[in-house]
Amino acid sequence: MESTIKIAIVDDHHLFRSGIINIIKNLNPKFDLFLEAQNGNELIQKFETESLPNLVFMDLNMPGMNGVELAKWLQKNHPQIPVLVLSMLDDEATMIKMLRLGVKGYLSKNIEPEELGEAIDSVLQKGHYYTDHITSKLLLQLANPYNSVQLNDKESHFLQLACSELTYKEIADMMCLSFKTIDGYRNAVFEKMNVKSRVGMVLYAMKLGLVNNQLEMNS
């Protein structure tokens, strides 16, 4: 790892960007906030004249190219650059979408400065940072490439649909099953994967290659 960690921050609120920059600089003298942009379009423009960062910090709601669109672009053009999301949006569907776009961590803007530093270090050293959505036991399981689960056809079909933005009600409709039956499939898959949340299930499935870990790159 380079002696200086080059960090890019993308957020449309100048005051918030300035605050995060000051916090990160105080966390570690190695952190260099060398690029800042107010949206994805501006970051891409700066990539044409600046060297690439070691890490991209970004919000999701931005004018112009938003965080989802930027994550798609980065995954396609610079997949080696880890992305850390810092957002007020914490709904499950959004998290799953971003994880499938290769985002390495998802943080709330309400976190303490110390956790921000931990997240940066973890992404750079371990390749990911997840909070209470993923237990330490799950992370150990994900680190083992020989781990596997045995799912029947219905459970496998449910898993593919669950690793999307569909609600459980929409999944039930697509599978022509009752919500109670879908609830049973969810519980069975959770138990077989030894996870406690939908986000944990998605990460496990991605790690084991049970689902495609990228969303379709819409034009």
C-alpha positions as CSV (number, residue, x, y, z in Angstrom):
1,M,0.0,0.0,0.0
2,E,1.2,3.5,-0.8
3,S,2.5,5.7,2.0
4,T,-0.2,8.2,1.1
5,I,-3.8,7.1,0.7
6,K,-5.5,9.1,-2.0
7,I,-9.2,9.6,-1.3
8,A,-11.9,11.1,-3.6
9,I,-15.1,12.4,-2.0
10,V,-18.3,12.9,-4.0
11,D,-21.1,14.8,-2.4
12,D,-23.2,17.7,-3.6
13,H,-23.2,19.5,-0.2
14,H,-20.1,21.7,0.0
15,L,-20.4,22.1,3.8
16,F,-20.7,18.4,4.3
17,R,-17.8,17.7,2.0
18,S,-15.6,20.2,3.9
19,G,-16.6,18.6,7.3
20,I,-15.8,15.1,6.1
21,I,-12.5,16.2,4.6
22,N,-11.4,17.8,7.9
23,I,-12.5,14.7,9.9
24,I,-10.6,12.3,7.6
25,K,-7.5,14.5,7.7
26,N,-7.5,14.4,11.5
27,L,-8.0,10.6,11.6
28,N,-4.7,9.7,9.8
29,P,-2.0,11.9,8.3
30,K,-1.6,9.3,5.5
31,F,-5.1,10.2,4.2
32,D,-4.9,12.6,1.3
33,L,-8.3,14.1,0.2
34,F,-6.9,15.0,-3.2
35,L,-10.1,14.9,-5.2
36,E,-13.6,16.3,-4.5
37,A,-16.6,16.5,-6.7
38,Q,-20.3,17.4,-6.4
39,N,-21.6,14.5,-8.5
40,G,-20.5,11.6,-10.7
41,N,-20.1,13.7,-13.8
42,E,-17.6,16.0,-12.2
43,L,-15.6,13.1,-10.7
44,I,-15.4,11.4,-14.1
45,Q,-14.2,14.6,-15.7
46,K,-11.4,14.9,-13.0
47,F,-10.4,11.3,-13.7
48,E,-9.3,12.5,-17.2
49,T,-6.7,14.9,-15.8
50,E,-5.9,13.5,-12.3
51,S,-4.4,10.3,-11.0
52,L,-6.8,7.6,-9.8
53,P,-7.7,7.5,-6.0
54,N,-7.2,4.5,-3.7
55,L,-10.7,4.9,-2.4
56,V,-13.9,6.7,-3.4
57,F,-16.3,8.1,-0.8
58,M,-19.7,9.0,-2.2
59,D,-23.2,10.0,-1.4
60,L,-26.2,8.5,-3.3
61,N,-28.6,11.4,-3.8
62,M,-26.8,13.9,-6.0
63,P,-27.9,16.0,-9.0
64,G,-26.6,14.9,-12.4
65,M,-25.0,11.5,-12.1
66,N,-26.1,10.1,-8.8
67,G,-24.4,7.5,-6.6
68,V,-26.0,4.5,-8.2
69,E,-25.1,5.6,-11.7
70,L,-21.5,6.4,-10.5
71,A,-21.2,3.0,-8.9
72,K,-22.2,1.4,-12.2
73,W,-19.6,3.5,-14.0
74,L,-16.8,2.7,-11.6
75,Q,-17.6,-1.0,-11.5
76,K,-17.4,-1.1,-15.3
77,N,-14.4,1.2,-15.9
78,H,-12.4,1.1,-12.6
79,P,-13.4,-2.0,-10.6
80,Q,-10.1,-2.0,-8.8
81,I,-11.1,1.2,-6.9
82,P,-13.0,0.4,-3.7
83,V,-16.2,2.5,-3.1
84,L,-17.5,3.4,0.3
85,V,-21.0,4.8,0.5
86,L,-21.9,7.5,3.1
87,S,-25.6,8.2,2.9
88,M,-28.8,8.9,4.9
89,L,-30.5,6.2,2.9
90,D,-30.5,2.9,4.8
91,D,-33.3,0.9,3.3
92,E,-32.6,-2.7,2.6
93,A,-33.3,-2.5,-1.2
94,T,-30.8,0.3,-1.7
95,M,-28.1,-1.5,0.3
96,I,-28.6,-4.7,-1.8
97,K,-28.4,-2.7,-5.0
98,M,-25.2,-1.0,-4.0
99,L,-23.6,-4.2,-2.8
100,R,-24.4,-5.9,-6.1
101,L,-22.7,-2.9,-7.8
102,G,-19.5,-3.7,-6.0
103,V,-19.7,-1.2,-3.2
104,K,-17.3,-2.3,-0.3
105,G,-19.0,-0.6,2.5
106,Y,-22.2,1.3,3.4
107,L,-22.3,3.8,6.2
108,S,-24.8,6.2,7.7
109,K,-24.0,9.9,7.8
110,N,-24.8,9.7,11.5
111,I,-21.7,7.6,12.4
112,E,-19.0,8.7,14.8
113,P,-15.6,9.9,13.3
114,E,-13.9,6.9,14.8
115,E,-16.1,4.5,12.9
116,L,-15.3,6.4,9.7
117,G,-11.6,5.8,10.2
118,E,-12.3,2.1,11.0
119,A,-14.3,1.8,7.8
120,I,-11.5,3.3,5.6
121,D,-8.9,1.1,7.1
122,S,-11.0,-2.0,6.8
123,V,-11.9,-1.4,3.1
124,L,-8.2,-0.8,2.2
125,Q,-6.9,-3.7,4.2
126,K,-9.6,-6.3,4.1
127,G,-11.6,-5.2,1.1
128,H,-14.8,-4.5,2.8
129,Y,-16.5,-2.9,5.8
130,Y,-20.0,-3.9,7.1
131,T,-21.7,-2.9,10.3
132,D,-24.4,-4.7,12.2
133,H,-25.9,-6.1,9.0
134,I,-23.2,-8.7,8.9
135,T,-22.0,-10.6,11.9
136,S,-18.4,-11.5,12.5
137,K,-19.3,-15.2,12.2
138,L,-20.8,-14.6,8.7
139,L,-17.6,-12.7,7.6
140,L,-15.6,-15.8,8.6
141,Q,-17.9,-18.0,6.6
142,L,-17.6,-15.7,3.6
143,A,-13.8,-15.8,3.8
144,N,-14.0,-19.6,3.3
145,P,-14.3,-20.3,-0.5
146,Y,-15.1,-23.9,0.2
147,N,-18.3,-23.1,2.1
148,S,-21.4,-24.0,0.4
149,V,-25.1,-24.5,1.0
150,Q,-27.6,-27.1,-0.4
151,L,-30.7,-25.4,-1.7
152,N,-33.6,-27.1,-3.5
153,D,-34.9,-25.7,-6.8
154,K,-37.6,-23.5,-5.1
155,E,-35.1,-22.1,-2.6
156,S,-32.6,-21.4,-5.4
157,H,-35.3,-19.6,-7.4
158,F,-36.3,-17.6,-4.3
159,L,-32.6,-16.7,-3.7
160,Q,-32.2,-15.3,-7.2
161,L,-35.2,-13.1,-6.8
162,A,-34.3,-12.0,-3.3
163,C,-30.9,-10.8,-4.5
164,S,-32.7,-8.0,-6.3
165,E,-34.8,-4.9,-5.4
166,L,-38.1,-6.9,-5.4
167,T,-40.1,-6.9,-2.2
168,Y,-41.0,-10.3,-0.6
169,K,-44.6,-9.6,-1.7
170,E,-43.5,-9.1,-5.3
171,I,-41.4,-12.3,-5.1
172,A,-44.4,-14.2,-3.9
173,D,-46.4,-12.9,-6.9
174,M,-43.7,-13.8,-9.4
175,M,-43.4,-17.3,-8.0
176,C,-47.2,-17.6,-7.8
177,L,-47.0,-18.5,-4.2
178,S,-48.4,-17.2,-1.0
179,F,-46.5,-14.7,1.2
180,K,-46.5,-17.3,4.0
181,T,-44.8,-19.8,1.7
182,I,-42.2,-17.2,0.6
183,D,-41.6,-16.4,4.3
184,G,-40.9,-20.1,4.8
185,Y,-38.4,-20.2,2.0
186,R,-36.7,-17.1,3.5
187,N,-36.4,-18.7,6.9
188,A,-35.0,-21.9,5.3
189,V,-32.4,-20.1,3.3
190,F,-31.4,-17.9,6.3
191,E,-31.0,-21.1,8.4
192,K,-28.9,-22.9,5.8
193,M,-26.7,-19.9,5.3
194,N,-26.6,-19.1,9.0
195,V,-27.5,-15.5,8.4
196,K,-30.0,-13.2,10.1
197,S,-30.8,-10.5,7.4
198,R,-31.5,-10.2,3.7
199,V,-28.3,-8.2,3.2
200,G,-26.4,-11.0,4.8
201,M,-28.0,-13.5,2.5
202,V,-27.1,-11.4,-0.6
203,L,-23.5,-11.1,0.5
204,Y,-23.2,-14.8,1.2
205,A,-24.8,-15.7,-2.2
206,M,-22.5,-13.3,-4.0
207,K,-19.4,-14.6,-2.3
208,L,-20.2,-18.2,-3.2
209,G,-21.2,-17.3,-6.8
210,L,-24.8,-18.4,-6.3
211,V,-26.0,-15.2,-8.0
212,N,-24.5,-12.7,-10.4
213,N,-22.8,-10.0,-8.3
214,Q,-23.5,-7.2,-10.8
215,L,-26.7,-5.6,-11.8
216,E,-27.4,-5.1,-15.5
217,M,-25.7,-1.9,-16.7
218,N,-28.6,0.1,-18.0
219,S,-27.9,2.8,-20.5
